[in-house]
Amino acid sequence: MGALQLSDNIYFCNMGRRPRIDRVRMKPWLKAIASHYRKNIDNLNYTFCTDEELLEINIHYLKHNYYTDIITFELSDTKSVIEGDIYISIDRVKDNAKTNNCIFEVELRRVIAHGLLHLIGFKDKTKKEIKEMREAEDLALMLWDTIQVSRETDSESQHN
């Protein structure tokens, strides 16, 4: 049986806030995280928004009336393929960065990885799950420094 070829679409959209992200490195980094866990990304959509916009999504779809930094919706029918929509509150990420005494860009990468890790299968409800998620986030952040991009990748990635 041949290897499954996927379209490998990763998109970044903005509802209210447009964070500055290194899209050239971001896509290969996300692919590297998925690959580490033997997963393939078929379609992954990140939408950056405000606290109020994410609160509206949280209330409407999850019936939770509180602010959060991220909401992840899994859309895949199979465990080996990643398809999902991830919504991130830039307001929460800024507050998290201040609270955790780290720079915004690093906290944003942590939250971006967190969403993908949920789609990979990580949970964060129990103490044990939270510890495993943090370890996976730390590994993902270390992978960021290993990403090398070519000029071809650079020009292609600027369009998404």
Residue pairs with C-beta under 8 A, 6 or more apart in sequence:
4 40
4 80
4 81
6 40
6 41
6 42
6 81
7 42
7 43
8 31
8 40
8 41
8 42
9 41
9 42
9 43
9 44
9 160
10 26
10 27
10 30
10 31
10 41
10 44
10 45
10 46
10 160
11 44
11 45
11 46
11 160
12 21
12 23
12 26
12 46
12 48
12 160
13 45
13 46
13 47
13 48
14 47
14 48
14 49
15 47
15 48
15 49
15 50
15 53
16 48
16 49
16 50
16 52
16 53
16 90
17 48
17 49
17 50
17 90
17 91
18 48
19 48
19 90
19 93
19 104
19 108
20 105
21 105
21 108
21 112
23 157
23 158
23 160
24 149
24 153
24 154
24 157
24 158
25 144
25 147
25 149
26 112
26 157
27 153
27 157
27 160
28 147
28 149
28 153
29 109
29 140
29 143
29 144
29 147
30 41
30 44
30 112
30 113
30 116
31 41
32 143
32 146
32 147
33 113
33 116
33 117
33 120
33 140
33 143
34 40
34 41
34 82
34 116
34 120
36 139
36 143
37 120
37 121
38 80
39 80
39 81
39 82
39 120
40 80
40 81
40 82
41 82
42 76
42 81
42 82
42 83
43 75
43 83
43 84
44 82
44 83
44 84
44 86
44 116
44 119
45 84
45 85
45 86
46 86
46 88
46 112
46 115
47 85
47 86
47 87
47 88
48 88
48 90
49 57
49 87
49 88
49 89
49 90
50 89
50 90
50 91
51 67
51 89
51 91
51 92
53 87
53 89
54 67
54 68
54 71
54 87
54 88
54 89
54 92
55 65
55 66
55 67
57 71
57 87
58 64
58 65
58 66
58 67
58 68
58 71
59 65
61 71
61 73
62 71
67 89
67 92
68 89
68 92
69 88
69 89
69 92
69 93
69 96
69 111
70 86
70 87
70 88
70 89
70 92
70 111
70 114
70 115
71 86
71 87
72 84
72 85
72 86
72 87
72 115
72 118
72 119
73 84
73 85
73 86
74 83
74 84
74 118
74 119
75 83
75 84
75 85
76 82
76 83
76 84
76 119
79 121
82 116
82 119
82 120
83 119
84 115
84 119
86 112
86 115
86 116
86 119
88 108
88 111
88 112
88 115
90 108
93 104
93 107
93 108
93 111
94 104
96 107
96 111
97 103
97 104
97 106
97 107
97 108
100 107
106 141
109 140
109 141
109 144
110 137
110 140
110 141
113 136
113 137
113 140
113 141
114 133
114 137
116 140
117 133
117 136
117 137
117 140
118 124
122 129
122 132
122 133
122 136
123 129
123 133
124 130
124 133
149 157
